Amino acid sequence: MNSIIDRRDILKGLGAAGALAAWPGAGAFAQGAPKFRYSETEGYHWVVPYVCSGIDGWRKAGLDPQITVFTTGRLGLEAMLSGQTDFAISTDTPFIYAAMRGLRPMVVAAYSRSTGGAPICVRNDRIKTPQDFKGKTIATPTGAGGHFYLTRYLDFHKIALREVKIINMSPADGINALVRGDVDALSWDRGASNAAVERGQGKISIVDTSEAEKYFRQHCLMIANEKIVKEQPETCRLVVRALKSAVDFMKTNQEKVIEIVAARTKTSAAETKIGVADFDPVMLFDDLLLRDMAVQSEWAFENKLAQRPSGGPDMAAFYRSHLHFEGMRAEVPGGVKL
């Protein structure tokens, strides 16, 4: 049987900004099934795990799911690393920082990738072209995926970082600041951009980033702590099986996918369709994944957001040592191309 995490216990450990909710899957489950204690978070990045829950994929794979929701992937990852959950979903950005700190997060599966999942929204009376960013103030959570995306966008348009002012703000605070006009732009995700546009009374727009594939890519990951990988490899394999069932479902059930994700994100079907389209559900460990992580690490070093790990390792090889191959090899034909 499942047990529900007491929300008061979670909040004591993480603070009110951490867990939003916790629940077990609906109904009774076969006693003895591996528990899947999993940190979930908010946004269209998580289409694949949302669909997995929507089609009861965790249970069908033989897992006993217990899901705790956090406001950001970074908070969910921290809860996993501290042992409050066993698995977490995250983009590659929080993962690389945790790995560089020596915390040994292990990637069990990479299940989607995107070049469009981190749009920028602006006060459209102040910013109309990329060059208008010069001298402007931009809100973004420092060191997170939106920050990385912003710097890639500016670099592509030949705008030096010294020509803008970047302020560290949570997505919610950034939306409020943009609506008030305290900042000129916000870089986070499509959900935040949509919320800002909705509240902006025509004064806020999403920037055209149709060329993003030339300078940015983001990977969505299922991560486990090292203890779980060592002690419960079968659970890790079943998690990969569940994610693959969701990816397979998405190939032929697009309308149902929109319905599931819209219900989970509490957004319209039209908005959800756009958000889902930002992500390519592909389960793959390949050189591109490692190379993108290495590139992002060098950016973090250059911007003094992280220190190179002891010994100065080749970063692609460093991240390869944080991949758990067994589940992907067993459950996803052709899923490992390294």
C-alpha positions in Angstrom: 0.0 0.0 0.0 1.1 3.6 -0.6 1.7 6.1 2.2 1.2 9.8 1.9 4.0 12.1 2.8 2.8 14.6 5.4 2.9 18.0 3.8 3.9 19.6 7.1 7.0 17.4 7.3 8.0 18.4 3.7 7.6 22.0 4.5 9.7 21.7 7.6 12.5 20.3 5.6 12.3 22.5 2.6 10.5 25.7 3.5 7.3 27.0 2.1 8.8 27.6 -1.3 9.5 23.8 -1.7 6.9 21.2 -1.9 3.4 22.2 -3.2 1.7 18.9 -2.7 2.2 15.2 -2.1 0.0 12.3 -3.0 0.2 8.6 -3.8 -1.3 7.1 -6.9 -5.0 6.4 -6.8 -6.2 3.1 -5.5 -4.6 0.1 -3.8 -1.5 -1.5 -5.4 0.0 -4.9 -5.1 2.0 -5.2 -1.9 5.7 -5.5 -2.5 5.9 -3.4 -5.7 9.0 -1.1 -5.7 8.1 2.3 -4.3 8.7 5.1 -6.8 9.3 8.2 -4.6 9.5 10.9 -7.1 10.0 14.8 -7.2 7.8 16.3 -9.8 7.7 20.0 -10.8 5.7 22.5 -12.9 5.8 23.3 -16.6 5.6 22.0 -20.2 9.2 20.6 -19.9 7.6 17.6 -18.1 5.2 16.5 -20.8 6.6 12.9 -20.8 6.3 12.2 -17.0 2.9 14.0 -17.0 1.6 11.7 -19.7 3.1 8.7 -17.9 1.0 9.6 -14.8 -2.0 10.3 -17.0 -1.9 6.8 -18.5 -1.1 5.2 -15.2 2.3 4.3 -16.7 4.2 4.0 -13.4 1.8 1.4 -12.1 1.6 -0.5 -15.4 5.4 -0.7 -15.3 5.2 -2.4 -11.9 5.9 0.6 -9.6 4.2 1.9 -6.6 4.2 5.7 -7.2 4.4 8.4 -4.6 4.7 11.9 -6.1 5.7 15.1 -4.4 5.4 18.4 -6.4 7.9 21.2 -6.1 7.9 24.7 -7.7 11.1 24.2 -9.6 13.2 21.3 -10.8 16.1 22.5 -8.7 14.1 22.2 -5.5 12.9 18.7 -6.5 16.5 17.7 -7.2 17.7 19.0 -3.9 14.9 17.0 -2.1 16.1 13.9 -4.0 19.7 14.4 -3.1 18.8 14.8 0.5 16.9 11.5 0.5 13.4 12.9 0.9 12.6 11.4 -2.5 14.5 8.8 -4.6 14.0 10.2 -8.1 13.6 13.7 -9.6 12.9 15.3 -13.0 15.1 18.1 -14.0 16.6 19.8 -17.0 20.4 19.4 -17.5 21.1 22.8 -15.8 20.4 21.9 -12.2 21.9 18.4 -12.8 25.3 19.7 -13.9 25.6 22.0 -10.9 24.8 19.2 -8.5 27.3 16.9 -10.3 30.0 19.6 -10.2 29.4 19.9 -6.5 30.3 16.2 -6.1 26.7 15.2 -5.0 26.6 12.3 -7.5 23.2 12.6 -9.1 22.8 9.8 -11.6 20.8 10.2 -14.8 18.5 7.2 -15.2 16.9 8.4 -18.5 17.0 11.3 -20.9 13.5 11.5 -22.3 13.1 14.7 -24.3 15.0 17.6 -25.7 14.1 21.1 -26.8 15.4 24.2 -28.5 12.3 26.2 -27.6 11.4 25.5 -24.0 12.9 28.7 -22.5 11.3 31.7 -24.2 11.8 35.4 -23.2 9.0 37.8 -22.7 9.4 41.6 -22.7 7.7 44.9 -22.2 6.8 45.5 -25.9 6.9 49.3 -25.5 10.6 49.1 -24.5 11.9 46.1 -26.5 10.9 45.6 -30.1 14.1 44.2 -31.6 17.1 42.2 -30.2 19.2 45.3 -30.1 16.7 47.0 -27.8 17.9 44.7 -25.0 21.0 46.9 -24.6 20.7 48.9 -21.4 17.7 46.9 -20.2 17.0 45.0 -17.0 16.1 41.3 -17.3 14.8 39.0 -14.5 15.8 35.4 -14.4 16.8 32.8 -11.7 20.6 33.1 -11.8 22.3 29.9 -12.9 19.1 28.2 -14.1 18.1 27.2 -17.5 16.4 30.5 -18.3 19.7 32.3 -17.4 21.7 30.1 -19.7 19.2 30.5 -22.5 19.2 34.3 -22.1 23.0 34.5 -22.4 22.9 32.3 -25.5 20.3 34.5 -27.1 22.2 37.7 -26.3 25.5 36.2 -27.6 23.8 35.1 -30.8 22.6 38.7 -31.4 26.1 40.1 -30.5 25.0 41.8 -27.3 27.6 41.7 -24.5 26.5 40.8 -21.0 27.9 44.1 -19.8 25.3 45.8 -21.9 22.3 44.4 -19.9 21.5 44.2 -16.2 20.5 40.7 -15.1 18.6 40.4 -11.8 18.2 37.2 -9.9 14.5 36.6 -9.4 12.2 33.6 -9.0 9.8 33.1 -11.9 6.8 34.3 -9.8 8.6 37.4 -8.7 9.9 38.0 -12.2 6.3 37.9 -13.6 5.1 40.4 -11.0 8.1 42.7 -11.7 7.5 42.6 -15.4 3.8 43.3 -15.1 4.6 46.3 -12.8 7.2 47.5 -15.2 10.1 47.2 -12.7 12.0 45.1 -15.2 12.1 45.1 -19.0 12.1 41.4 -19.6 11.9 37.9 -18.1 13.7 34.8 -19.2 12.2 31.5 -17.9 9.7 29.1 -19.5 6.6 29.2 -21.7 4.3 28.9 -18.8 5.8 32.0 -17.1 5.8 33.9 -20.4 2.1 33.0 -21.0 1.2 34.1 -17.5 3.0 37.4 -17.9 1.3 38.1 -21.3 -2.1 37.3 -19.9 -1.6 39.8 -17.0 0.2 42.4 -19.1 -2.8 44.1 -20.7 -1.2 44.1 -24.1 2.1 45.5 -22.8 4.0 42.2 -22.7 4.9 40.0 -25.6 7.0 36.8 -26.2 10.2 37.4 -28.2 10.6 35.6 -31.5 13.2 32.9 -30.9 12.6 30.8 -34.0 16.3 30.7 -34.6 17.0 29.2 -31.1 18.1 25.8 -32.6 21.2 27.6 -33.8 22.4 28.4 -30.3 20.5 26.5 -27.6 19.3 23.0 -26.7 17.9 21.7 -23.4 17.6 18.1 -22.2 15.0 16.8 -19.8 16.2 14.1 -17.4 15.0 11.5 -14.9 17.6 11.5 -12.1 18.2 9.2 -9.1 20.5 9.5 -6.2 23.5 7.2 -6.3 22.3 5.1 -3.4 19.1 4.1 -5.2 21.0 3.3 -8.4 23.3 1.0 -6.5 20.7 -0.6 -4.3 17.7 -0.7 -6.6 18.7 -1.1 -10.2 15.5 -3.0 -10.9 13.4 0.1 -9.8 15.5 2.2 -12.1 14.8 -0.1 -15.0 11.1 0.0 -14.4 11.2 3.8 -14.3 12.7 3.8 -17.8 10.1 1.3 -18.9 7.3 3.6 -17.7 8.8 6.6 -19.4 9.1 4.7 -22.6 5.5 3.7 -22.4 4.6 7.4 -22.3 6.9 8.3 -25.2 5.3 5.5 -27.3 1.8 6.7 -26.3 2.6 10.2 -27.4 3.4 9.1 -31.0 -0.2 8.1 -31.8 -2.4 9.9 -29.2 -1.7 13.6 -29.6 -5.1 14.8 -28.7 -5.1 12.8 -25.5 -1.7 14.1 -24.7 -2.9 17.6 -25.0 -5.9 16.8 -22.7 -3.6 15.2 -20.1 -1.1 18.0 -20.0 -3.7 20.7 -20.1 -5.4 19.2 -17.1 -2.1 18.9 -15.2 -0.8 22.4 -16.1 -4.3 24.0 -15.8 -3.8 25.8 -19.1 -6.0 26.0 -22.2 -5.7 23.3 -24.9 -4.4 26.0 -27.4 -1.6 27.1 -25.0 -0.8 23.4 -24.1 -0.5 22.5 -27.8 2.1 25.2 -28.3 4.0 24.2 -25.1 4.0 20.5 -25.9 5.3 21.2 -29.4 8.5 22.8 -27.9 9.7 19.3 -26.8 10.9 16.3 -28.8 10.2 13.1 -26.8 13.2 11.1 -27.6 14.9 8.7 -25.1 18.6 8.8 -25.9 22.0 8.8 -24.3 24.3 10.1 -27.0 27.4 12.3 -27.6 25.1 15.3 -28.1 23.8 15.1 -24.5 27.3 15.0 -23.1 28.6 17.7 -25.4 25.7 20.0 -24.5 26.4 19.4 -20.8 30.0 20.2 -21.3 29.3 23.4 -23.2 26.9 24.6 -20.4 29.6 23.8 -17.8 32.1 25.9 -19.5 29.6 28.7 -19.6 29.1 28.3 -15.8 32.9 28.4 -15.3 33.2 31.6 -17.4 30.5 33.3 -15.5 31.8 32.2 -12.1 28.7 30.3 -11.3 30.6 27.0 -10.6 34.1 25.7 -10.1 35.7 23.1 -12.2 35.7 19.7 -10.4 38.9 18.6 -8.7 41.5 17.3 -11.2 40.2 19.4 -14.1 38.4 16.4 -15.9 37.2 16.4 -19.4 33.6 17.5 -18.8 32.0 15.2 -21.3 33.7 12.2 -19.7 32.8 13.6 -16.3 29.1 13.5 -17.2 29.3 10.1 -18.8 30.3 8.8 -15.4 27.0 10.1 -14.1 24.8 8.1 -16.5 23.1 4.9 -15.3 23.1 2.8 -18.5 21.4 -0.4 -17.5 17.7 0.7 -17.7 18.1 2.5 -21.0 20.0 -0.5 -22.5 17.3 -3.0 -21.3 14.2 -1.0 -22.1 15.0 1.3 -25.0 16.3 -0.3 -28.2 19.0 1.9 -29.6 18.7 4.2 -26.6 22.4 4.3 -25.8 24.6 5.7 -28.6 27.9 6.5 -26.9 
